[in-house]
């Protein structure tokens, strides 16, 4: 066989081999998720209701003024709590102070969670008609607000963000919030400042045939707290939104 014939034959073999490899690889190459929604190790979407199994006296009613048991307040924090005045808050248009990011998950009620876009989880609360936006992959900007600016990340225990699309993933959601307006950790004026760093961990789980998520919240405030204040709150998934009932920010008078 001539040299030219060998070159032509070799070219045909290489071309055929490359074509076959491409056909075999098509659809099999791992595709990493392009968004936080695709990478999610847990599904938090749906309508959830808070289940109050702890701290009843501080959550289901307005505690008496000065009742800040369990909260590690600084002297400045205690002074602010002792000077709380519900009528003054209402007159100054600060009715939503107990419905800010530091307490909204603790207020009894329902929350709807949905994807605002591929990298933003939206949380709507019927209590106080509040909305939180949890943003993945970017640092939120904007003026201080009751719900602050929340940055979200998935924390994987298996799978990970780099695993192929469709791969099994487990983990939880971490949310860090800053840039909030000063508000209350409890309805009776237990304060947090606009310098607070608020960190939350959301974990979804199943119990006795029901779907739940539990959030552990850690409040760190150099102004009003002498150490981190940690609480956990649980929500049960509801089949639909038929019990959804938005209400304005409103705090009842303290229980005597």
Backbone bond lengths (Angstrom), bond angles and torsions (degrees), N, CA, C in turn:
res aa  C-N    CA-C-N  psi(-1)  N-CA   C-N-CA  omega(-1)  CA-C   N-CA-C  phi
1 X - - - 1.469 - - 1.528 108.46 -
2 X 1.333 115.78 138.11 1.461 120.19 -178.13 1.517 109.82 -71.17
3 X 1.361 114.41 161.43 1.461 119.84 179.20 1.525 111.57 -59.73
4 X 1.324 116.31 -37.88 1.458 120.65 -179.88 1.518 110.41 -64.91
5 X 1.324 116.13 -39.24 1.465 120.07 -179.45 1.523 110.76 -65.00
6 X 1.357 116.54 -39.79 1.463 120.65 178.10 1.532 110.97 -62.09
7 X 1.324 116.67 -42.61 1.461 120.33 -179.32 1.522 111.04 -63.27
8 X 1.352 115.62 -43.18 1.468 119.58 179.09 1.514 111.23 -63.17
9 X 1.350 116.43 -43.74 1.462 120.87 -178.56 1.534 111.22 -64.19
10 X 1.361 115.29 -42.70 1.452 119.33 179.68 1.536 111.18 -63.66
11 X 1.329 116.18 -38.43 1.463 120.53 178.36 1.512 111.62 -62.84
12 X 1.322 116.78 -40.17 1.464 120.40 179.04 1.519 111.09 -64.55
13 X 1.356 117.01 -40.09 1.468 120.46 179.68 1.524 110.82 -65.02
14 X 1.341 116.75 -46.07 1.467 120.63 -179.80 1.517 110.79 -61.05
15 X 1.340 117.17 -43.25 1.458 121.44 -179.64 1.526 111.46 -63.24
16 X 1.326 115.67 -43.25 1.459 119.78 -179.80 1.516 111.52 -65.44
17 X 1.344 116.43 -40.70 1.461 120.53 -179.79 1.525 110.95 -64.80
18 X 1.322 116.61 -43.12 1.463 121.06 179.29 1.518 111.11 -63.46
19 X 1.339 116.62 -40.23 1.457 120.70 179.72 1.515 110.94 -64.35
20 X 1.368 116.26 -42.29 1.452 120.26 179.85 1.521 111.30 -64.89
21 X 1.340 116.06 -41.16 1.465 119.62 179.36 1.517 111.26 -63.78
22 X 1.334 115.65 -39.17 1.458 119.61 179.17 1.507 111.27 -64.34
23 X 1.369 115.41 -40.40 1.460 119.24 -179.90 1.528 110.71 -65.55
24 X 1.351 115.60 -40.94 1.454 118.69 -179.78 1.529 111.22 -67.81
25 X 1.345 116.29 -34.44 1.460 119.53 -176.77 1.509 113.22 -81.59
26 X 1.335 117.32 -19.40 1.459 119.79 -177.87 1.519 110.78 -60.09
27 X 1.291 116.40 124.90 1.456 120.62 179.06 1.512 113.62 83.02
28 X 1.337 117.52 -10.34 1.447 119.81 -178.00 1.520 112.15 -101.89
29 X 1.322 117.35 -15.88 1.453 120.24 -179.29 1.523 109.12 -66.43
30 X 1.334 117.36 132.74 1.463 119.62 -179.13 1.519 111.58 -63.83
31 X 1.328 115.54 133.33 1.455 121.59 178.85 1.532 108.17 -112.97
32 X 1.327 117.00 114.66 1.451 119.13 178.42 1.523 109.57 -74.45
33 X 1.319 117.39 146.28 1.467 120.35 -178.81 1.527 111.27 -57.46
34 X 1.305 115.72 140.51 1.457 120.49 -177.78 1.515 112.37 -93.90
35 X 1.332 118.34 -4.67 1.459 120.48 -176.65 1.523 110.22 -149.95
36 X 1.320 115.72 165.75 1.457 121.19 177.00 1.524 111.31 -63.93
37 X 1.316 116.71 -35.60 1.470 120.03 178.95 1.527 111.01 -62.66
38 X 1.331 117.55 -42.91 1.463 120.48 179.66 1.525 111.64 -69.47
39 X 1.331 117.02 -30.89 1.465 120.59 -176.04 1.527 113.01 -85.67
40 X 1.328 117.92 -6.21 1.462 121.39 -170.70 1.531 113.21 -55.75
41 X 1.336 117.78 125.39 1.469 120.06 176.51 1.521 112.44 -83.32
42 X 1.343 117.42 -15.32 1.465 122.01 176.85 1.524 108.63 -138.18
43 X 1.328 115.12 154.39 1.460 121.18 179.10 1.525 108.84 -107.50
44 X 1.320 115.68 112.18 1.458 120.90 -179.90 1.525 112.50 -102.15
45 X 1.310 117.95 2.90 1.460 119.92 -177.57 1.536 110.71 -71.27
46 X 1.330 115.06 153.95 1.456 120.59 179.34 1.525 110.22 125.12
47 X 1.332 114.92 -172.83 1.462 121.86 177.73 1.515 108.70 -108.58
48 X 1.324 115.93 130.06 1.459 122.23 -174.92 1.523 109.43 -128.18
49 X 1.338 116.07 147.55 1.458 121.31 177.95 1.527 108.66 -117.70
50 X 1.340 116.01 137.89 1.459 119.65 178.42 1.528 109.71 -72.05
51 X 1.308 116.05 139.19 1.460 122.43 178.09 1.527 107.01 -114.03
52 X 1.328 116.09 113.15 1.458 120.80 -173.97 1.526 109.29 -90.79
53 X 1.306 115.54 98.20 1.469 121.33 178.68 1.516 111.52 -113.37
54 X 1.346 116.94 -0.20 1.449 120.75 178.82 1.528 109.19 -147.17
55 X 1.305 116.56 157.15 1.468 122.35 177.08 1.531 112.45 55.97
56 X 1.321 116.31 38.27 1.466 121.48 -176.98 1.525 112.01 -53.78
57 X 1.316 116.80 -46.39 1.474 120.24 -172.24 1.523 112.29 -68.37
58 X 1.333 117.34 -21.32 1.459 120.08 179.57 1.525 112.54 -98.18
59 X 1.328 116.93 -12.66 1.461 120.09 -176.23 1.525 113.54 -110.11
60 X 1.329 117.63 -40.29 1.449 120.52 -174.47 1.535 112.88 -85.08
61 X 1.305 116.90 -12.77 1.459 120.97 179.79 1.521 107.74 -145.08
62 X 1.318 116.18 170.52 1.461 120.18 176.23 1.525 108.34 -88.26
63 X 1.334 118.01 116.05 1.465 119.93 -178.79 1.525 110.94 -66.17
64 X 1.314 115.50 163.41 1.459 120.79 177.22 1.527 110.30 -64.52
65 X 1.277 116.29 151.24 1.460 121.84 175.89 1.529 109.44 -56.86
66 X 1.329 116.88 133.06 1.453 121.03 -179.64 1.513 114.47 88.24
67 X 1.328 118.13 -2.47 1.469 121.24 177.36 1.528 108.03 -87.54
68 X 1.326 116.06 91.05 1.466 120.58 178.03 1.529 110.46 -124.83
69 X 1.330 115.27 32.06 1.453 120.58 178.06 1.539 110.62 -53.94
70 X 1.324 116.09 134.05 1.459 121.20 176.82 1.511 114.97 90.35
71 X 1.333 117.18 -11.97 1.463 120.27 179.56 1.528 108.50 -99.01
72 X 1.326 119.06 122.63 1.468 121.60 -176.41 1.526 112.26 -78.70
73 X 1.324 116.23 73.84 1.452 120.99 -176.37 1.524 112.38 -78.90
74 X 1.315 115.81 146.14 1.455 122.17 169.36 1.532 108.18 -77.45
75 X 1.323 118.11 168.16 1.479 118.85 174.77 1.526 112.25 -54.79
76 X 1.329 117.03 -38.15 1.463 119.48 178.33 1.519 111.05 -66.56
77 X 1.328 116.46 -38.02 1.460 120.50 178.01 1.513 112.17 -65.59
78 X 1.337 116.77 -41.41 1.470 120.37 178.20 1.524 110.84 -65.23
79 X 1.317 116.19 -39.93 1.466 119.59 178.83 1.524 110.82 -61.26
80 X 1.344 116.12 -42.55 1.467 119.71 179.18 1.522 110.98 -65.58
81 X 1.339 117.59 -42.49 1.469 120.78 179.71 1.525 111.04 -64.43
82 X 1.325 116.31 -38.23 1.472 119.93 -179.05 1.527 112.63 -70.75
83 X 1.324 116.51 -18.28 1.465 119.59 -179.14 1.531 112.69 -102.24
84 X 1.337 116.27 10.39 1.479 120.24 -178.72 1.519 110.75 -59.82
85 X 1.333 115.21 139.00 1.469 121.62 -179.74 1.526 107.93 -140.52
86 X 1.332 116.99 106.86 1.462 121.76 -177.76 1.523 111.53 -60.94
87 X 1.335 117.07 -42.43 1.465 120.28 -179.38 1.535 110.51 -62.36
88 X 1.326 116.99 -37.90 1.458 119.85 179.27 1.521 111.12 -66.41
89 X 1.340 116.94 -43.21 1.468 120.17 177.14 1.517 110.74 -57.06
90 X 1.335 116.27 -45.23 1.462 119.89 -178.69 1.524 110.93 -65.21
91 X 1.327 116.59 -41.50 1.461 120.11 -178.89 1.524 112.03 -66.57
92 X 1.350 116.68 -31.42 1.464 121.44 -177.95 1.527 112.81 -90.19
93 X 1.321 117.44 2.53 1.461 120.61 179.44 1.518 113.96 76.10
94 X 1.338 116.89 25.82 1.464 121.62 -178.84 1.527 111.94 -107.55
95 X 1.326 116.52 35.05 1.470 120.36 -179.57 1.526 112.56 -61.34
96 X 1.332 117.15 -23.15 1.474 119.80 -174.53 1.525 113.55 -89.15
97 X 1.319 118.21 4.50 1.463 119.22 179.82 1.540 113.38 -56.40
98 X 1.331 119.83 -39.67 1.464 119.08 177.81 1.536 112.96 -77.13
99 X 1.345 117.52 -5.00 1.461 121.67 -176.25 1.531 111.10 -109.09
100 X 1.342 116.31 12.91 1.453 120.33 176.63 1.516 111.92 -76.15
101 X 1.324 116.05 -179.73 1.460 121.34 -172.73 1.526 112.91 -59.21
102 X 1.346 117.31 -29.39 1.456 119.25 -177.91 1.513 115.01 -72.40
103 X 1.346 117.72 -11.51 1.465 119.77 -177.11 1.523 114.05 -138.81
104 X 1.326 118.83 -11.19 1.464 120.15 -171.86 1.524 112.83 -59.18
105 X 1.333 117.95 -34.23 1.460 119.68 179.30 1.529 111.59 -70.80
106 X 1.342 116.70 -17.79 1.464 121.61 -178.58 1.520 112.55 -92.60
107 X 1.332 117.35 -16.31 1.463 120.59 179.58 1.529 108.79 -73.28
108 X 1.328 119.70 124.77 1.464 121.01 -179.72 1.526 110.92 -57.06
109 X 1.326 115.19 135.69 1.459 120.00 -179.92 1.507 111.15 158.33
110 X 1.322 114.89 -160.12 1.467 121.23 -176.58 1.519 110.84 -121.66
111 X 1.325 114.33 153.35 1.451 121.08 177.04 1.524 108.57 -132.68
112 X 1.330 115.53 133.76 1.462 121.90 172.40 1.522 107.98 -102.10
113 X 1.319 116.03 130.04 1.463 120.48 179.59 1.520 108.69 -119.55
114 X 1.327 116.96 129.84 1.462 122.20 179.97 1.525 108.15 -151.74
115 X 1.328 115.93 163.16 1.454 120.75 176.59 1.521 109.55 -83.57
116 X 1.324 115.95 116.36 1.461 121.42 174.46 1.522 109.90 -68.69
117 X 1.317 115.52 -42.09 1.462 123.57 170.83 1.521 106.34 -152.73
118 X 1.323 118.06 -173.69 1.461 121.24 -172.12 1.525 113.40 -64.85
119 X 1.329 118.01 -17.00 1.465 121.34 -177.80 1.526 113.07 -128.94
120 X 1.336 116.67 20.70 1.469 120.57 179.27 1.520 110.70 -139.75
121 X 1.323 116.53 119.51 1.461 121.48 172.63 1.521 108.92 -91.06
122 X 1.318 115.96 133.27 1.465 121.56 179.20 1.523 109.31 -109.12
123 X 1.334 115.81 133.11 1.460 121.93 177.65 1.529 107.78 -120.74
124 X 1.324 116.66 118.56 1.455 122.28 176.68 1.521 109.10 -109.57
125 X 1.322 116.52 130.47 1.465 122.63 -178.53 1.524 109.67 -110.67
126 X 1.330 116.71 135.50 1.459 117.46 175.40 1.529 110.59 -75.09
127 X 1.334 118.11 -31.06 1.459 121.06 176.22 1.527 109.80 -70.56
128 X 1.320 116.28 116.71 1.455 120.23 179.97 1.510 114.81 75.85
129 X 1.347 117.08 -0.92 1.470 122.42 -179.37 1.533 110.11 49.60
130 X 1.337 114.45 53.56 1.463 121.40 -177.88 1.525 111.59 -100.98
131 X 1.343 116.39 156.54 1.462 122.51 178.05 1.520 109.86 -135.10
132 X 1.319 115.44 133.01 1.467 121.81 173.15 1.526 108.77 -115.85
133 X 1.336 116.77 141.94 1.461 122.75 173.99 1.523 108.08 -117.88
134 X 1.335 116.05 120.16 1.461 122.23 -179.65 1.522 107.54 -104.09
135 X 1.320 116.82 110.95 1.466 121.65 -172.11 1.528 111.02 -102.74
136 X 1.327 115.31 131.12 1.458 122.38 176.46 1.534 109.60 -98.14
137 X 1.325 115.54 141.37 1.464 120.17 169.18 1.502 115.69 75.27
138 X 1.310 119.53 10.42 1.455 121.05 178.66 1.520 109.36 -153.00
139 X 1.306 116.13 158.78 1.458 121.60 177.14 1.522 108.65 -96.65
140 X 1.335 118.22 110.49 1.465 120.50 -177.31 1.524 111.35 -59.88
141 X 1.299 115.43 145.85 1.450 122.11 178.66 1.534 108.91 -119.38
142 X 1.323 116.10 171.16 1.453 119.56 175.88 1.515 112.41 125.07
143 X 1.315 114.70 170.49 1.461 120.87 -178.77 1.523 110.99 -71.05
144 X 1.329 115.34 159.49 1.458 120.47 177.03 1.528 109.98 -60.15
145 X 1.325 116.23 143.32 1.466 121.35 -179.17 1.521 108.54 -144.22
146 X 1.323 116.61 172.88 1.468 119.75 179.36 1.518 111.41 -59.70
147 X 1.328 118.22 -37.18 1.467 121.00 -176.73 1.526 112.92 -96.16
148 X 1.312 118.28 -4.47 1.450 121.25 175.38 1.515 113.66 67.91
149 X 1.320 115.20 -164.58 1.476 122.45 179.91 1.523 108.27 -116.41
150 X 1.323 116.11 117.19 1.461 121.69 -172.18 1.525 112.02 -109.66
151 X 1.339 115.58 127.79 1.458 122.76 174.73 1.522 108.37 -107.01
152 X 1.331 117.54 127.88 1.464 122.29 -175.36 1.527 111.11 -113.76
153 X 1.320 116.19 145.86 1.466 122.35 174.31 1.527 108.34 -143.21
154 X 1.334 115.58 145.57 1.457 120.65 171.65 1.521 108.27 -83.17
155 X 1.328 117.10 135.35 1.455 121.93 173.94 1.526 107.12 -111.19
156 X 1.334 115.61 109.49 1.459 121.26 -172.45 1.523 111.23 -91.06
157 X 1.334 114.97 137.01 1.462 120.81 170.43 1.513 110.48 -101.16
158 X 1.338 117.30 -17.52 1.461 122.58 171.54 1.521 108.37 -157.98
159 X 1.308 116.39 155.94 1.461 121.25 178.79 1.507 111.72 89.05
160 X 1.308 117.31 -73.34 1.451 120.97 177.89 1.505 113.47 82.19
161 X 1.331 115.72 161.36 1.468 122.17 -178.18 1.524 111.42 -61.39
162 X 1.338 117.33 -33.08 1.456 119.47 -176.91 1.525 114.38 -82.28
163 X 1.329 118.15 -2.98 1.461 120.34 178.72 1.524 110.30 -69.21
164 X 1.343 117.75 151.43 1.469 120.38 -179.00 1.519 111.89 -58.27
165 X 1.325 115.72 151.51 1.460 121.02 176.14 1.524 109.36 -56.68
166 X 1.301 117.05 135.65 1.460 121.31 -178.96 1.510 113.66 90.34
167 X 1.348 117.63 -10.70 1.454 120.23 179.43 1.524 110.14 -69.98
168 X 1.321 115.66 153.12 1.457 119.90 179.92 1.523 110.11 -70.59
169 X 1.330 116.07 131.35 1.452 121.59 178.73 1.517 109.50 -132.24
170 X 1.318 116.29 143.93 1.454 121.52 172.20 1.526 107.80 -132.51
171 X 1.315 115.61 154.89 1.451 119.14 -179.73 1.508 110.98 160.13
172 X 1.318 115.49 -164.69 1.455 120.28 178.66 1.521 109.54 -141.17
173 X 1.316 115.39 -178.42 1.461 122.07 -177.55 1.521 109.29 -111.30
174 X 1.328 115.75 129.99 1.452 121.39 174.60 1.526 108.48 -110.76
175 X 1.323 116.50 133.31 1.465 121.75 179.94 1.528 108.50 -129.84
176 X 1.324 116.38 128.74 1.459 121.91 176.52 1.529 108.41 -117.51
177 X 1.340 115.96 126.23 1.463 120.98 -175.29 1.522 110.91 -122.71
178 X 1.323 115.29 132.19 1.459 123.32 172.36 1.530 106.96 -135.44
179 X 1.313 116.72 -174.20 1.460 119.67 175.10 1.511 114.73 66.87
180 X 1.324 115.80 32.25 1.466 119.12 179.77 1.530 111.13 -98.66
181 X 1.319 115.55 157.75 1.453 120.47 169.39 1.530 108.60 -74.10
182 X 1.321 116.51 150.71 1.457 119.83 177.69 1.523 109.93 -59.82
183 X 1.323 116.12 138.33 1.460 120.28 -177.47 1.514 111.54 -147.83
184 X 1.344 115.67 -158.78 1.452 121.79 -175.48 1.533 110.92 -120.96
185 X 1.327 115.20 137.66 1.459 121.25 173.49 1.528 111.17 -79.07
186 X 1.311 116.13 -21.44 1.465 123.16 174.90 1.518 108.17 -139.29
187 X 1.317 116.06 160.61 1.466 120.32 -174.38 1.523 113.58 -63.11
188 X 1.336 117.52 -22.10 1.466 120.69 -174.63 1.527 112.74 -94.17
189 X 1.311 116.84 32.01 1.456 120.12 170.20 1.512 116.85 84.78
190 X 1.334 119.04 13.61 1.473 120.77 175.20 1.532 106.98 -68.82
191 X 1.339 118.57 115.19 1.461 120.14 -161.80 1.527 116.13 -90.20
192 X 1.332 114.20 154.14 1.465 121.24 159.13 1.523 106.81 -132.62
193 X 1.318 115.81 151.78 1.461 120.58 -174.54 1.528 110.79 -98.84
194 X 1.332 115.01 175.98 1.467 119.56 177.21 1.519 112.02 -75.95
195 X 1.354 116.92 0.60 1.472 121.34 176.40 1.528 111.48 -95.60
196 X 1.314 118.02 -0.40 1.456 121.05 -177.36 1.528 111.49 -63.08
197 X 1.346 115.43 144.32 1.460 122.64 167.20 1.528 106.16 -111.22
198 X 1.316 115.82 121.92 1.466 121.73 -172.75 1.529 108.35 -116.31
199 X 1.330 116.47 116.10 1.462 122.16 -176.30 1.523 109.56 -116.15
200 X 1.345 116.20 132.11 1.460 120.88 -178.36 1.532 110.65 -129.60
201 X 1.332 114.99 147.20 1.457 122.31 175.10 1.525 108.33 -125.16
202 X 1.332 116.76 118.20 1.463 122.95 -178.71 1.529 109.47 -101.54
203 X 1.311 115.68 127.25 1.469 121.26 179.67 1.523 109.20 -127.77
204 X 1.341 117.21 126.83 1.468 120.89 177.28 1.524 109.13 -96.53
205 X 1.360 115.46 141.92 1.459 119.68 -178.55 1.522 109.56 -155.31
206 X 1.315 116.12 164.79 1.469 123.08 179.18 1.523 109.47 -112.54
207 X 1.333 115.76 137.51 1.458 121.54 178.38 1.518 109.56 -140.94
208 X 1.348 116.64 118.77 1.464 122.59 175.17 1.527 112.02 52.45
209 X 1.311 116.70 40.89 1.454 121.55 176.83 1.513 115.12 85.77
210 X 1.318 118.36 -3.55 1.467 122.01 178.22 1.518 110.24 -105.67
211 X 1.340 115.30 154.36 1.460 121.50 177.61 1.525 109.00 -101.43
212 X 1.319 116.01 133.84 1.461 122.70 -176.09 1.522 110.49 -131.52
213 X 1.333 115.63 158.43 1.453 118.40 157.62 1.518 107.95 -132.84
214 X 1.308 115.03 145.18 1.456 122.57 177.68 1.515 108.35 -120.22
215 X 1.314 116.22 134.58 1.459 120.92 179.51 1.524 109.08 -117.30
216 X 1.329 115.45 126.74 1.455 121.08 171.98 1.519 107.55 -98.61
217 X 1.326 116.98 125.49 1.463 122.50 -176.48 1.524 110.06 -115.74
218 X 1.328 115.57 136.20 1.460 121.95 -179.25 1.528 107.80 -124.26
219 X 1.330 116.62 113.71 1.460 122.13 179.12 1.522 108.80 -100.01
220 X 1.329 116.06 125.80 1.466 122.18 177.09 1.529 107.79 -124.89
221 X 1.318 115.33 114.06 1.463 120.77 -174.42 1.530 109.07 -136.50
222 X 1.323 118.26 108.73 1.473 120.54 -177.31 1.517 113.68 -64.97
223 X 1.308 117.62 -19.59 1.465 121.18 -178.19 1.520 112.15 -82.72
224 X 1.332 116.97 -47.16 1.460 120.71 -170.03 1.523 115.68 -112.54
225 X 1.336 118.42 -12.61 1.460 120.93 -176.70 1.528 110.56 -119.96
226 X 1.325 115.99 132.90 1.468 120.88 179.20 1.518 112.20 -82.76
227 X 1.327 116.87 -15.58 1.465 123.64 176.99 1.511 108.04 -158.87
228 X 1.337 118.32 168.04 1.465 119.36 -179.81 1.528 112.07 -59.68
229 X 1.326 115.25 139.63 1.461 122.35 176.98 1.523 107.12 -105.82
230 X 1.347 116.81 119.82 1.459 122.22 -171.96 1.528 110.28 -118.23
231 X 1.334 116.48 130.78 1.465 121.60 174.95 1.527 108.59 -137.69
232 X 1.328 116.63 157.05 1.460 122.09 173.06 1.523 108.63 -123.90
233 X 1.328 115.76 144.71 1.456 122.34 -177.01 1.523 108.78 -139.75
234 X 1.331 117.31 138.12 1.460 121.44 -176.84 1.524 111.96 -116.81
235 X 1.333 115.27 145.75 1.463 123.45 179.39 1.529 108.87 -130.54
236 X 1.344 115.69 140.45 1.472 121.38 177.47 1.523 109.38 -108.89
237 X 1.312 115.94 138.20 1.464 121.12 -177.66 1.526 110.25 -73.87
238 X 1.331 115.97 135.94 1.458 121.68 177.33 1.527 109.70 -104.07
239 X 1.336 117.57 154.69 1.472 119.65 -176.03 1.518 113.88 -69.32
240 X 1.342 116.84 -25.05 1.461 120.23 -178.42 1.529 108.77 -158.39
241 X 1.328 116.00 -171.70 1.468 120.90 -177.07 1.529 112.26 -105.42
242 X 1.310 117.53 24.00 1.463 120.47 -174.93 1.527 112.67 -65.24
243 X 1.329 118.36 -22.13 1.465 121.38 -179.21 1.528 111.97 -99.27
244 X 1.300 116.80 7.44 1.465 121.86 -179.48 1.520 110.08 -66.66
245 X 1.332 117.12 126.28 1.460 120.71 -176.54 1.528 109.85 -146.07
246 X 1.334 118.39 88.78 1.470 121.00 179.76 1.522 111.67 -62.27
247 X 1.324 115.34 138.21 1.468 121.82 178.22 1.523 108.54 -133.50
248 X 1.330 118.02 153.99 1.470 120.61 179.56 1.528 110.98 -73.92
249 X 1.327 115.88 168.71 1.463 120.65 173.02 1.525 108.47 -66.29
250 X 1.294 116.23 116.50 1.459 120.46 -179.06 1.515 109.68 -153.92
251 X 1.310 117.10 131.91 1.461 122.32 -179.77 1.523 109.03 -119.08
252 X 1.318 116.00 128.40 1.468 120.00 178.49 1.523 109.38 -75.48
253 X 1.316 115.73 163.34 1.457 120.44 178.38 1.520 110.24 -65.16
254 X 1.322 118.24 151.43 1.474 120.95 -178.23 1.517 112.68 -59.30
255 X 1.323 114.48 148.84 1.460 121.15 175.18 1.517 109.61 -81.87
256 X 1.275 117.14 130.82 1.464 120.70 -178.80 1.516 111.53 -88.07
